[in-house]
C-alpha cells in the first residue's frame, strides 16, 4: 500500500495567479491539434437538467501517449446570482491513467472562462477577415467579456465594439472593463448592430435566436458560444445554411451546439485547420461560423499546464491520499 500518496488542490486564487493568456492559447491550440490527429480522445458528454433549474455536465477525455486523463464537472446554477455567487461552476480532476488515482483537483471556473475565450480567439484569428474593424457581442457576462478580451488581444485591427444586452439597458460594468481600449457603444437594435459588424460573438444562455438572418451581411464571421445543451440556440433558422461552418467537434456540435438544428450540414473541425490538414480558403464575401461547444481536451491541456507550473512554483495544498 502507498501511504505516502498525496493529492494536490489548486483553489481559485492559485489558478488565477498561474494562468496567462498566451499560455492558455498555446494549451488550447495543442488540444485542438491533438483532437484533430486522434491523439486525444473526447468521451461522450453528460449534460443534464436538475430539478432546481440548474444544468450539470461532465466533459472528459484522455491523451494516452502523454499519460493525461481527467474530467471537468461543471454546469450553470442561475440561483447563485441571488446570493452574490457565480452561476457557472466547474471543477477539474486529473487522474493517473495507470492507477486511476486522482493527481490534482482544480477550481475550474477560471480554466473554463479562459480556455473558452482562447478557443474563440483562435477561431477569430483563423476564420475572420484580417481587416475586421467592427465587432458586435451579445451578452455582457463573464464569457462575453473574455471573448472580447481575446478578440482585442488577437485582432489588433478591431476599433469599434457594440454590445447588446438582454434587458436593452447599458451595462456600466461591462463598459468599464474595456474603457480606453476601443470605441464602445451600447446597441439598442440587434439587427442594426449585426449589419454594421465584421464579427459577431454570441455569448448568452442560448435561449433563442438573437437576430434576423437577413441582418448578417456578406463577409461576416460569427463565433457562437452559448449553445452547449440540447434545445439551446442563438442563431436564427437558416443561418447555418448560408455559411461555411466550423466546429470544435463534429459529433458534439451536432448534439448540443448550433449544429443540432442542422446536423447533416457539412462542417470542418477547427483543429484540422490548426493542424494543417484543412485550409481556409476564405473569399471576402463568405459568411463563416465557428460553433463552439467546448472540448474536454482544452480543460485537460490547460490543467496539465497548471499542474506543471504549480509544482515548479510550489503552489497549492497537498492532502494525504493514501491507498
C-alpha positions in Angstrom: 0.0 0.0 0.0 1.2 3.5 -0.8 0.7 5.6 2.4 2.8 8.5 1.1 0.5 9.3 -1.8 -0.8 12.9 -2.0 -3.5 14.9 -3.8 -2.7 18.5 -4.9 -5.5 21.0 -4.6 -5.5 24.3 -6.5 -8.0 26.9 -5.5 -9.5 29.8 -7.4 -6.9 32.3 -6.4 -4.0 30.0 -7.1 -5.4 29.1 -10.6 -5.9 32.8 -11.5 -2.3 33.5 -10.3 -0.9 30.8 -12.6 -2.9 31.4 -15.7 -1.7 33.7 -18.5 -3.5 34.4 -21.8 -0.7 33.3 -24.1 0.0 30.0 -22.2 -3.7 29.2 -22.3 -3.8 30.0 -26.0 -0.9 27.6 -26.5 -2.6 24.8 -24.4 -5.9 25.2 -26.2 -4.3 25.2 -29.6 -2.5 22.0 -28.6 -5.8 20.4 -27.6 -7.4 21.3 -31.0 -4.5 19.7 -32.8 -4.3 16.6 -30.6 -8.1 16.1 -31.2 -7.7 16.5 -35.0 -4.9 13.9 -35.1 -6.9 11.5 -32.9 -4.1 11.6 -30.4 -6.6 13.0 -27.8 -10.0 11.5 -27.2 -13.2 13.2 -26.2 -15.6 11.0 -24.3 -19.4 11.4 -24.6 -20.7 14.5 -22.8 -23.0 14.3 -19.8 -25.4 17.2 -19.8 -28.5 17.1 -17.5 -31.1 19.4 -16.2 -31.6 19.4 -12.5 -34.9 19.9 -10.7 -33.8 23.2 -9.2 -33.3 24.7 -12.7 -29.5 24.1 -12.8 -27.7 22.3 -15.5 -25.0 19.8 -14.6 -22.4 18.3 -17.0 -19.3 16.2 -17.3 -16.7 16.5 -20.0 -13.9 14.0 -20.0 -11.1 12.7 -22.2 -7.5 11.5 -22.4 -4.2 11.7 -24.3 -2.8 8.2 -23.9 0.7 8.9 -25.2 1.1 11.7 -22.6 -0.5 10.0 -19.7 -3.2 12.6 -19.5 -6.6 11.6 -18.2 -9.3 13.5 -16.5 -12.7 15.3 -16.4 -14.4 18.5 -15.7 -17.7 18.5 -13.7 -19.4 21.8 -14.4 -22.7 23.5 -15.1 -24.9 26.5 -14.6 -26.7 27.4 -11.4 -28.8 30.6 -12.1 -29.9 30.9 -8.5 -26.3 31.6 -7.4 -26.8 35.2 -8.6 -29.4 35.8 -5.8 -26.7 35.1 -3.2 -24.0 37.0 -4.9 -22.3 34.0 -6.4 -21.1 33.0 -9.9 -23.7 30.9 -11.7 -21.1 29.0 -13.7 -19.4 26.4 -11.6 -16.6 23.9 -12.6 -14.1 21.6 -11.0 -11.4 19.7 -12.9 -9.8 16.4 -11.7 -6.6 15.0 -13.3 -6.2 11.2 -12.9 -3.2 8.9 -13.2 -4.3 6.6 -16.1 -2.0 3.8 -14.8 -3.7 3.5 -11.4 -6.9 5.5 -11.6 -5.8 7.6 -8.6 -6.5 11.3 -8.6 -3.5 13.5 -9.0 -4.9 17.0 -8.8 -8.2 18.8 -8.1 -8.5 22.2 -9.6 -11.1 25.0 -9.3 -12.3 25.0 -12.9 -14.1 28.3 -13.2 -11.1 30.4 -14.4 -10.0 27.4 -16.6 -13.4 27.3 -18.3 -13.5 31.0 -18.8 -10.0 31.4 -20.3 -10.0 28.3 -22.4 -13.3 29.2 -24.0 -12.0 32.7 -24.6 -8.9 31.3 -26.1 -10.8 28.9 -28.4 -13.0 31.8 -29.6 -9.9 34.0 -30.1 -8.3 31.2 -32.3 -11.5 31.0 -34.2 -11.4 34.7 -35.0 -7.7 34.6 -35.9 -8.2 31.8 -38.4 -11.7 32.5 -39.8 -12.5 36.2 -39.5 -11.3 38.6 -42.2 -7.9 40.0 -41.2 -9.1 43.6 -41.9 -12.1 43.3 -39.5 -12.7 46.5 -37.5 -16.2 46.2 -36.1 -17.3 43.6 -33.5 -20.8 43.1 -32.0 -21.2 41.0 -28.9 -24.4 39.6 -27.5 -24.2 39.4 -23.7 -22.1 41.2 -21.1 -21.3 38.5 -18.6 -18.1 36.6 -17.8 -17.9 34.8 -21.1 -18.8 37.8 -23.2 -16.1 39.8 -21.5 -13.4 37.1 -22.0 -14.4 36.6 -25.7 -14.0 40.4 -26.3 -10.7 40.4 -24.3 -9.2 37.6 -26.5 -10.6 39.3 -29.7 -8.8 42.5 -28.8 -5.6 40.5 -28.0 -5.5 38.6 -31.2 -7.2 41.1 -33.7 -5.4 44.4 -33.2 -7.3 45.9 -36.1 -10.6 46.0 -34.1 -11.6 49.5 -33.4 -15.3 49.5 -32.7 -17.3 47.3 -30.4 -21.0 47.3 -29.9 -22.8 45.2 -27.3 -26.4 44.0 -27.0 -28.0 43.4 -23.6 -30.9 41.1 -22.8 -32.8 44.0 -21.0 -32.0 46.6 -23.5 -30.1 48.7 -21.0 -26.5 49.8 -21.0 -24.1 47.8 -18.7 -21.7 50.2 -16.9 -19.6 47.4 -15.5 -19.0 45.9 -19.0 -18.1 49.3 -20.4 -15.6 49.9 -17.6 -13.7 46.7 -18.5 -12.9 48.0 -22.0 -12.8 51.7 -21.4 -9.9 53.3 -23.3 -9.2 50.1 -25.3 -11.6 50.7 -28.2 -14.7 52.7 -29.2 -17.6 51.1 -27.3 -21.3 51.6 -27.6 -24.5 50.0 -26.4 -26.7 48.9 -29.3 -30.4 49.1 -28.9 -31.3 47.3 -32.2 -29.7 43.9 -32.5 -30.2 43.7 -36.3 -28.6 47.1 -36.9 -25.6 46.2 -34.7 -25.1 42.9 -36.6 -25.5 44.6 -40.0 -22.8 47.1 -39.1 -20.3 44.5 -37.8 -17.5 42.4 -39.4 -17.5 40.0 -36.4 -20.4 38.8 -34.2 -20.0 37.0 -31.0 -23.0 35.4 -29.2 -22.3 34.7 -25.6 -25.7 34.3 -23.9 -27.6 31.5 -22.2 -28.8 30.3 -25.6 -32.5 31.0 -25.0 -33.3 31.6 -28.7 -32.4 33.4 -31.9 -30.7 36.8 -31.1 -31.0 38.5 -34.5 -32.5 38.1 -38.0 -30.7 36.0 -40.6 -31.1 38.8 -43.1 -29.1 41.2 -40.9 -25.9 39.3 -41.4 -24.0 40.8 -44.4 -21.6 39.1 -46.7 -18.1 38.7 -45.2 -19.2 38.4 -41.6 -17.7 35.9 -39.1 -19.8 34.6 -36.2 -18.5 32.9 -33.0 -21.3 31.0 -31.3 -20.6 30.4 -27.6 -23.9 29.9 -25.9 -25.4 26.8 -27.4 -24.0 23.9 -25.3 -27.0 21.9 -24.4 -29.8 20.2 -26.4 -32.5 22.7 -27.2 -30.3 25.8 -26.9 -29.7 28.1 -29.8 -28.6 31.7 -30.6 -28.7 31.7 -34.4 -31.8 32.3 -36.4 -33.2 29.5 -38.6 -31.5 29.2 -41.9 -28.3 31.0 -40.8 -26.1 27.9 -40.8 -27.1 27.1 -44.3 -25.9 30.5 -45.5 -22.4 30.0 -44.1 -19.2 28.0 -44.1 -19.4 26.2 -40.8 -16.5 25.3 -38.5 -16.8 23.4 -35.2 -14.6 22.2 -32.4 -16.0 18.6 -32.5 -18.4 17.5 -35.2 -20.3 14.9 -33.1 -20.6 17.2 -30.1 -21.7 20.2 -32.1 -24.4 18.2 -33.8 -25.7 17.0 -30.5 -25.5 20.1 -28.3 -24.3 23.1 -30.4 -25.9 25.2 -33.1 -25.3 22.3 -35.5 -28.0 20.3 -33.6 -30.5 22.3 -35.7 -28.9 21.2 -39.0 -26.9 18.1 -38.0 -26.3 16.9 -41.6 -24.8 20.2 -42.7 -21.1 19.9 -43.9 -18.6 21.4 -41.5 -14.9 21.4 -40.7 -13.2 20.9 -37.4 -11.0 23.9 -36.4 -8.3 21.5 -35.1 -7.9 20.2 -38.7 -7.2 23.8 -39.8 -4.8 24.5 -36.9 -3.0 21.2 -37.6 -2.6 21.9 -41.3 -4.9 19.2 -42.6 -7.5 21.6 -43.8 -7.1 25.0 -45.4 -9.3 28.1 -45.0 -9.8 29.5 -48.5 -11.9 32.4 -47.4 -13.5 34.6 -50.0 -14.2 38.1 -48.9 -17.9 37.7 -49.3 -18.1 34.4 -47.3 -20.1 34.2 -44.1 -18.2 31.9 -41.6 -19.5 30.4 -38.3 -17.5 28.8 -35.5 -19.8 26.6 -33.4 -18.1 26.3 -30.1 -19.2 23.6 -27.7 -16.0 23.3 -25.6 -13.6 20.3 -25.7 -12.7 18.3 -22.6 -9.2 18.2 -24.0 -9.0 22.0 -23.7 -9.7 21.7 -20.0 -7.2 18.9 -19.6 -4.3 20.6 -21.5 -4.8 23.8 -19.6 -5.0 21.8 -16.3 -1.8 19.9 -17.2 0.0 23.2 -17.8 -1.3 24.5 -14.4 -0.1 21.3 -12.6 3.4 21.6 -14.0 3.6 25.3 -13.1 2.2 24.7 -9.6 4.8 22.0 -9.0 7.6 24.2 -10.2 6.5 27.2 -8.2 5.4 25.1 -5.1 1.9 26.5 -5.2 -1.2 24.6 -3.9 -2.2 22.5 -1.0 -1.1 18.8 -0.6 -3.5 16.5 1.1 -2.6 13.0 2.2 -4.4 10.5 -0.1 -3.1 7.0 0.9 -4.2 3.8 -0.8 
